[in-house]
Amino acid sequence: MCGICGYNYEDPGLIKEMTDVIAHRGPDSDGCYIGHGFSIGNRRLSILDLSEKGDQPIFNEDRSKCVVYNGEIYNYPALKKELEQKGHTFYSTTDTEALMHAFEEWGHDCVHHFNGMFTFALLDLKTKELFIARDRIGIKPLYYYWDGKAFVFGSEIKSILKSDRVKKKVDHQSLYYYLGYEFVPGPRTMFENIYKLQPGHYLIFKDASFTIHQYWELSFEEKREKDENAYVEKLRDVIESAVRLRLLSDVPLGMFLSGGLDSSTILAFMRKHINTPIRTYSIGYPDKTYSELDYAELVARHFGAEHNVLMIEHITANDIEDTLWSLDEPMTDLSTIPYRMISKRARQDITVCLSGEGGDEIFLGYDRFKASKFYNNYYCLIPSFIRHKLIAPLIGALPDRPEKKGLVNIMKRFMEGAELPDHGYHMKWQYFMNERMERALFNKSIKDSVVMDGLDLVRKVAERCNSENRSAQESFIDVRFTMTDSILMKVDKMSMAYALEVRVPFLDHRVVECAASIPGDMKLKGFTTKYIFRKALEGLLPDKIVWRGKQGYSFPSKNWLREGLRDYMYETLRNSPLLKSVLDMNYLEHIMSEHISKRANYNHVLWALINLAVWHRRFF
């Protein structure tokens, strides 16, 4: 696990600045290669082969090629054995060297041989070609800048910004998308001319230009089995294999345990392969409607884990400021700051941590999947006049409740999504703007300069799916659109801020492809989410865990904005030059007043604007 960076010219001073600013990703060593018209650099976090042999860049035998690399290739022992049989010679036990020899053997097709999370930049000194690739799912980030002459890339945007050839400017279209989705959808970023290399793609830079190629896409080839036990056995096998592969480490290892289904499953399979106590880490809050501690402690006791709990009673302005610096661009997942806090705590004991991200996307675990099914199968059958003129105003008038969910909050959130366009699919219930809000919130300069149909992005992603089944399309949207730039961005940036490597077994591409082969009605059966996954875990986990509902990892920001963070919100939003340039500040005052008085819940929009204002102040 590391950080990488580079550019298409030679400048020794700049590469040092670029690697220094991402030293948190790799505190163990740094290295670079400068020559043949390129500069590439690396910061290393030592996980496998802790000796200097693992320092990067790593070269092939005749030193005609070198590579800098971030991530883990979990199948590298088998890959190494295969390459040695083909005549390749190894001098270390790192997966980085296996990557290099795989490129020698298979060229650009080497990416098809890797099971892992990765971004790497491989420089061929003979052909003067730079080959950059990102893993299938997008677990590891890769950004690049291009203005027609300068090509600059890095694991983090702050590294790219060290180049004086990179001109900083806010991308207003991305700003518009961000306030709806709470993340910036790739390939855009919040900076003009800085882009994300998309998951499952690689980039070839040669002769002062580059091309981008897709090498993997999620495909739904549903296979109807006669007996659900066939799905159960297949799921158990592939998930256990994914967990087992991710236990390979030369440094201390543990896991994040929320008490939910996914993290509990990982602990169960870890226990099958680890005899010593397993360190687990959980977050709790005084408000128990936001806390899953009781379930986490139940699972930890069940498997004899060495359990550690971090109680979060409040967050500070510094927590927000530091988080935005680590993120590089605003991303408003309400679990981001807690994830940073628990990563810091875990790093005191371990260097590698397994985590349960991905299970809800591939097995249809979120409430938004249920909302979509209820809307399409039942609610939309109610005459339009009754829905829009009677039900929506009645539920909208109900006061917000302080707890996380509850019947009132669930009904209000359902109605907000139900009023949005149908081409938003299930993302209607994860989108936090609407036409009325957009007209009131943005000023004329923004409304005249951006395309204001955020949910059209969802429609375009759904059109790429090879299935006509709605549940397949919605899972495709989550895996190929939502998850990469929100959840996985959070996981990478918050953990690597403390040089903690997080591994996500559910996003092993074999698990993702296995889930995609299972019919949608076996994943969302009636309104039971993750049905076949739950069946696969019967007997492996306590029934109280197997059949419990989803709660999530977020913190009570809506209440804190009304209390301890209220003055911080006022000061941050009222004094932001960026917000003054793009928003109607009178309307902003209105929604702050409505939120504070509890007449409405504008938590998501206000929290997004706070993050946007802080990001702009830190980076501009």
BELBELMO-V523633 format. One record per residue. SS is DSSP state (@ for helix, = for strand, . for the rest). PSI is psi in whole degrees, -180 to 180 (NA if undefined). OMEGA is omega in whole degrees, 0 to 359 (999 if undefined). Layout:
ss->{SS SS}
psi->{PSI PSI}
omega->{OMEGA OMEGA}
//
This chain:
ss->{. = = = = = = . . . . @ @ @ @ @ @ @ @ @ . . @ @ @ . = . = = = = = = = . . = = = = = = = . . . . . . . @ @ @ . . . = = . . . . . = = = = = = = = = . . @ @ @ @ @ @ @ @ @ @ . . . . . . . . . @ @ @ @ @ @ @ @ @ @ @ @ @ @ @ @ @ @ @ . . = = = = = = = = = . . . . = = = = = = . . . . . . . . = = = = . . . . = = = = . . @ @ @ @ . . . . . . . . . = . @ @ @ @ @ @ @ @ @ @ . . . . . . . . . = . . = = = . . . . = = = = = = . . = = = = = = . . . . . . . . . . . . . @ @ @ @ @ @ @ @ @ @ @ @ @ @ @ @ @ @ . . . . . . . = = = = . . . . @ @ @ @ @ @ @ @ @ @ @ @ @ . . . . . = = = = = = . . . @ @ @ . . @ @ @ @ @ @ @ @ @ @ . . . = = = = = = . . . . . @ @ @ @ @ @ @ @ @ @ @ . . . . . . . . @ @ @ @ @ @ @ @ @ @ @ @ . . . . = = = . . . . @ @ @ @ @ . . . @ @ @ @ @ @ @ @ @ @ @ . @ @ @ . . @ @ @ @ @ @ @ @ @ @ @ @ @ . . . . . . . . . @ @ @ @ @ @ @ @ @ @ @ @ @ . . . @ @ @ @ @ @ @ @ @ . . . . @ @ @ @ @ @ @ = . @ @ @ @ . . . . . . . . @ @ @ @ @ @ @ . . . . . . . @ @ @ @ @ @ @ @ @ @ @ @ @ @ @ @ . @ @ @ @ @ @ @ @ @ @ . . . . = = = . @ @ @ . @ @ @ @ @ @ @ @ . . . @ @ @ @ . = . . = . . @ @ @ @ @ @ @ = . . = . @ @ @ @ . . . . . . . . . . @ @ @ @ @ @ . . . @ @ @ @ @ @ @ @ @ . . @ @ @ @ @ @ = . @ @ @ @ @ @ @ @ @ @ @ @ . . . . . . @ @ @ @ @ @ @ @ @ @ @ @ @ @ @ @ @ .}
psi->{129 -167 144 162 169 -178 170 40 172 122 95 -36 -40 -42 -32 -41 -40 -39 -33 -38 -15 28 -26 -27 -28 82 -5 -31 165 161 163 163 132 121 168 30 11 161 128 146 166 145 130 132 113 119 -46 138 85 -2 175 -16 -23 -3 149 159 151 137 161 -176 -43 9 32 -9 147 156 142 145 143 123 -159 136 103 -25 21 -30 -45 -38 -42 -43 -43 -42 -36 -38 -24 1 3 144 130 143 -1 178 32 151 -21 -41 -35 -39 -46 -48 -31 -38 -41 -38 -42 0 -142 -23 -2 -30 -27 -15 -3 135 107 -168 130 153 142 158 114 124 121 110 -22 -46 -9 46 134 123 116 131 152 145 166 -42 -22 33 -37 138 155 123 154 153 140 125 15 -17 -57 128 118 135 162 163 -24 149 -35 -27 -45 -38 -11 -21 130 -5 -12 118 124 125 138 133 109 -31 -40 -37 -43 -48 -41 -43 -22 -49 -21 17 165 113 135 158 4 162 180 -6 133 138 6 128 162 134 124 152 147 22 156 160 136 118 123 142 46 24 168 158 150 136 139 133 -8 143 147 127 138 104 80 133 113 114 151 -32 131 -17 -26 -40 -41 -49 -42 -43 -45 -43 -48 -35 -42 -41 -42 -42 -46 -43 -32 10 -4 117 145 10 166 143 145 -156 155 127 107 -22 -5 179 -43 -52 -35 -37 -43 -43 -41 -44 -32 -43 -31 -21 -4 124 -23 164 138 127 128 153 130 158 144 160 152 -37 108 -14 -14 -1 142 22 -40 -41 -40 -42 -34 -48 -41 -44 -41 -37 10 38 156 94 138 133 132 111 130 110 -25 168 158 169 -37 -36 -43 -46 -49 -36 -43 -34 -42 -34 -27 -35 152 141 121 24 125 -3 4 -52 -45 -38 -37 -42 -44 -29 -43 -43 -46 -35 -16 -25 -33 166 -24 136 129 148 159 15 144 -25 -38 -32 -41 -22 12 64 -12 154 -28 -26 -39 -40 -42 -43 -43 -42 -49 -31 -25 -57 -40 -8 -18 137 141 -42 -42 -42 -51 -31 -21 -58 -49 -49 -36 -49 -36 -26 -12 138 147 142 147 -23 168 -49 -112 157 -46 -49 -39 -44 -42 -43 -39 -43 -36 -44 -37 -26 -7 163 148 -23 2 -3 -144 -15 -9 -29 9 22 133 24 166 172 -42 -46 -42 -44 -37 -35 -44 146 178 -36 -37 -45 -26 -13 -8 159 118 71 76 -39 -10 -26 -39 -44 -43 -37 -44 -34 -20 -17 139 7 146 -6 130 -41 -35 -44 -39 -37 -40 -44 -44 -45 -40 -3 -59 -50 -41 -48 0 -79 -48 -31 -44 -49 -48 -51 -39 -36 -43 -13 -24 22 43 123 123 128 139 90 -33 -14 13 129 -24 -38 -44 -45 -35 -46 -38 -20 -8 130 145 -34 -8 -15 -46 92 111 -120 24 111 149 37 -55 -30 -44 -42 -36 -19 -2 130 -19 -34 158 141 -31 -27 -42 -41 17 159 169 140 -45 175 8 170 164 62 -34 -35 -40 -34 -24 -11 -103 -26 8 -49 -37 -42 -49 -50 -44 -46 -37 -24 7 119 -32 -48 -38 -28 -17 -13 160 105 -26 -40 -35 -44 -38 -48 -30 -44 -43 -39 -46 -39 -6 13 -23 163 100 27 -50 -43 -44 -42 -39 -41 -37 -47 -40 -44 -43 -44 -47 -42 -40 -35 -17 NA}
omega->{188 169 181 179 178 182 188 173 184 181 184 182 183 183 177 178 182 178 180 185 175 180 179 180 183 185 189 178 173 180 180 169 179 180 179 176 180 170 176 184 184 165 189 165 187 178 178 184 186 182 179 179 181 180 183 3 173 184 170 188 183 177 177 179 175 186 166 197 177 176 179 170 191 180 186 177 177 179 179 180 179 181 176 177 178 174 180 182 181 175 179 175 180 175 178 180 176 177 181 181 176 177 178 185 189 180 183 180 180 183 180 183 185 168 182 174 186 155 178 176 183 184 175 187 180 183 184 178 175 183 182 182 177 185 188 188 182 180 178 184 172 180 175 177 179 178 183 178 182 174 183 182 178 175 178 182 183 175 179 183 177 179 179 175 180 181 183 177 180 175 186 176 177 177 179 179 184 184 175 186 186 169 178 181 177 8 181 165 179 178 174 176 171 187 172 167 187 178 179 179 168 186 177 178 181 177 173 175 180 175 179 184 174 180 180 172 178 183 179 176 188 182 183 178 179 186 180 176 178 175 182 181 181 180 179 182 186 179 177 178 180 178 182 179 185 176 181 183 174 181 183 188 177 180 172 182 181 189 176 186 188 181 178 178 180 179 180 180 174 182 180 185 180 182 181 179 180 178 177 186 181 177 174 178 175 176 188 176 176 189 177 188 182 180 179 180 176 181 179 178 183 183 176 181 172 194 180 183 174 177 180 181 178 172 183 175 179 177 180 182 183 179 180 176 181 184 183 175 185 177 199 173 187 176 186 181 174 180 177 182 181 175 178 179 182 183 176 185 191 177 180 184 175 184 192 182 175 183 181 180 186 180 176 185 186 176 182 175 178 179 180 181 179 180 186 183 188 191 183 176 176 181 186 182 180 181 189 187 182 186 183 179 181 181 179 182 180 179 179 178 185 182 185 181 183 187 182 181 179 180 181 181 178 183 178 179 183 182 181 183 183 180 173 181 180 180 173 182 175 182 194 171 172 186 180 179 181 180 184 189 185 176 188 183 179 183 180 190 181 174 188 171 187 184 176 176 180 179 182 177 180 181 178 183 183 180 175 181 186 180 176 179 181 174 177 179 180 185 188 182 189 191 187 188 176 185 184 174 178 184 182 188 183 179 183 172 179 179 175 178 178 180 188 186 182 179 161 187 177 177 180 180 177 179 181 180 182 180 184 182 173 177 174 184 191 174 174 180 173 188 186 175 178 179 180 184 177 183 178 179 173 181 180 178 185 189 178 179 180 179 179 195 190 180 187 185 183 178 180 177 177 186 189 181 185 181 177 178 180 184 183 185 183 186 183 177 179 181 178 183 186 186 167 188 176 178 176 177 181 183 174 180 179 181 181 182 181 175 178 177 176 185 186 180 181 179 178 180 175 179 179 181 180 177 182 179 182 187 182 999}
//
